[in-house]
Amino acid sequence: MRNIIISTSTGEDKIIFLSRNSYEKVGEIKLTLPNGRCSYNYFGPHGIALDVNRKFIYTANSYNGSISIIDMIMDKIIESIYVGTSPCHVSLCKRSNMLYTSNYDSDTISGIDLNKKIVAVQIPVNRMPHYLEATNDGKKLYVSSMGSESLIEIDTDSNNVTKEIDIGCNATHFYLTKNNDYIYAVGSKFDSDNKGMICVIDLKLQKSVELYKVGMYLSDIACKESNQEMLVTDAETSYIYKIDIKDGKLIGKANTFKLPSCINMDNEKNKVIVSTQFDDILQIFNFNDLRLLKSVSIGKDINSLNFFK
């Protein structure tokens, strides 16, 4: 199955497959217990990672504290590994064949050896780790800490925390540039201003170099590096904002359904895909003018949007 979008329905314990052309549902996998029985809201799949070569999907299951390995050919879970409390996101490190997950309520990062299918290491980190992503070479792992307003760097050889960078906001998600030089982190600052923030982190200098204020509560980010533009969702105001990466200026915005959360860019088709939590609607926009092209209902509580080309 190619040329699709893969998403998680946290509220229905499903992996949902959408056509990248029509954005209609073309398939789904219901997560079930080992005996084949379904248990409503038992798993709570949230973040996912794809192993294109093996045709595996890895899901972080927030409700039962596990990671599921799903075979896309067999359409079922082939292994579940328990990691910690409220795992949110997963990142695949092909260099060491490890899968890392952020355990939001355990304040840990679990490193899973995919050869042995066991938790090989538990890395204690600062409060409320949420989003994480490995660099292209697999040598570093970056984690957003929502409870400490910081970005955590982990060396994947030693599995030790090597740096903690103060970023000045409770970052929910971030975008790691393709050359791994910068991270753009989005979140909010819970103070009297209660403003949404975009923090620019220079990974060579190992520090925050810019802080842009926009909106109220920023939840996710996507970038079109060729245009030097980023898009962020604001769950508080129900807008998506287009921002100039160079100077942080607002250059466009569009209204969405309530509580926009996940956002991703289809660069080849010049389209933007946004999921909304309150209405459980997926919305597709034209990137250039942020004109709404289509709205579809695909599942309850959508928390990931990944392309499988």
Protein Blocks (a to p, Z undefined) as FASTA:
>chain_A
ZZiacdddfknopacdddfklopafbdcddddfkopacehklopabdcddfknopacddd
fknopacdddfklopafbdcdfbghifbdcddfknopacdddfklopacdddfklopafb
dcdddehiabdcddfkopaccdddfklopacdddfklopafbdcdehiacfbdcddfklm
accdddddddfkopacdddddfklopafbdcdehjbdcbdcddfknopacdddfklopac
dddfklopafbdcdddehiabdcddfknopacdddfklopacdddfklopafbdcdfbeh
iabdcddZZ
